[in-house]
Amino acid sequence: MYGKIKEHLQKELADIKEAGLFKDERIISSPQGADIELTTGDGVLNFCANNYLGLSNHPRLVKAAKDTLDTHGFGMSSVRFICGAQDIHKELEKKIAEFFGTEDTILYAACFDANGGAFEPLFSKEDAIISDSLNHASIIDGVRLCKAQRFRYENANMEDLEAKLKEASETARFKIIVTDGVFSMDGNVAPLDKINELAKKYDALVMVDECHSAGVVGKTGRGVTELFNIRGEVDIITGTLGKAFGGGIGGFTTGRKEIIEMLRQRSRPYLFSNSLIPAAVGAGIEMFNMMSETSELQDKLHANSEYFISKMKEVGFDILPTESAICAVMLYDAKLSQDMAAKLLDEGIYVIGFYYPVVPKGKARIRVQLSAAHEKEHIDKAITAFTKVGKELGVIK
Ligand SMILES: *Cc1c(COP(=O)(O)O)cnc(C)c1O
């Protein structure tokens, strides 16, 4: 009987709205890109997508997806281990391993599933998982599904990580350090070189979630292991095809071959959820072909990020240190972040203001995400709008 809970939900929803925490969606009527159209009829420049390489509507990926529909059909109607694997699924797994310099890869429907299914098959209550405090929700959930002991260290704080490693070493059979490669709210990179050294010193494995770093960080976009020159040394890498890598759908875990083999045997989101659709796989293969041809997109993305950040600092904005394509414009006040984002939208710049609980209390900000799809005039228009609105609201002089 839908009665009591209906009232309860209505009240909760009203409370969320009253607290100003209700998430409304703006609806896009064009393909995803730098220059998009909203259903309100407004054309805006998009600075809030994970479309880091501008591939979401790239003609080569659209064509590859269409071609694969013709050669491999629409759906798989099966999980992988029953009859859900095609030649192209194996080909994509191989390409991902080549890209990251790893031994083998397992595909998932999304990286949320890759992280959700990574821990429980490998670790049990004798073991310890040592996780960065700012790790993604899917890592947190994956750790919750596993019986291992949990340790949490302050974001990118190597002293705290070492303390937790010492503590875990007293009892744990196996230990694993888990971190995002790039932290999505600040844009900082995990100090993977130091994490790797500590892992050697304390005999721990290392797992990195490259969702915001793969395709983006490192000279050729191979991610944080390229940035720190430790390709092939990390035991487990997870990532998504839903951000820089085309923005479609699909997740993966890549790394040591015994680990991947065990995940194929025991990882629940892999065993009990449908195979990736062929069109997404075909586009994924073409995307990795593009990545191996040239790093022009990375060059453009890096130049765009540097240009935007240096100009924003020049006009007086408070920008968090970043080594990625994420730029946090600090405003501190929650309401200010919402007012500023609304005014920027009126100026044709689509960005989102984040505040508690997505970021810590008193640390509200606008997160700007740069893309290789942005041209210089797009970025200049954003800087002009930020400067105008920033002055109006007293954020800069
Ligand atoms: C986006 C993201 C995910 C989830 O990826 P999906 O493929 O969209 O499920 C996981 N981890 C991190 C760090 C992310 O940013």
The ligand as an ORCA input file, in Angstrom:
! r2SCAN-3c Opt
* xyz 0 1
  C      33.150      8.915    -12.818
  C      33.912      8.123    -11.868
  C      33.598      6.785    -11.626
  C      32.402      6.122    -12.244
  O      32.599      5.903    -13.611
  P      31.367      5.384    -14.486
  O      31.993      4.648    -15.618
  O      30.609      6.603    -14.911
  O      30.542      4.488    -13.618
  C      34.420      6.062    -10.786
  N      35.487      6.636    -10.182
  C      35.800      7.933    -10.366
  C      36.992      8.519     -9.686
  C      35.019      8.727    -11.202
  O      35.319     10.003    -11.370
*
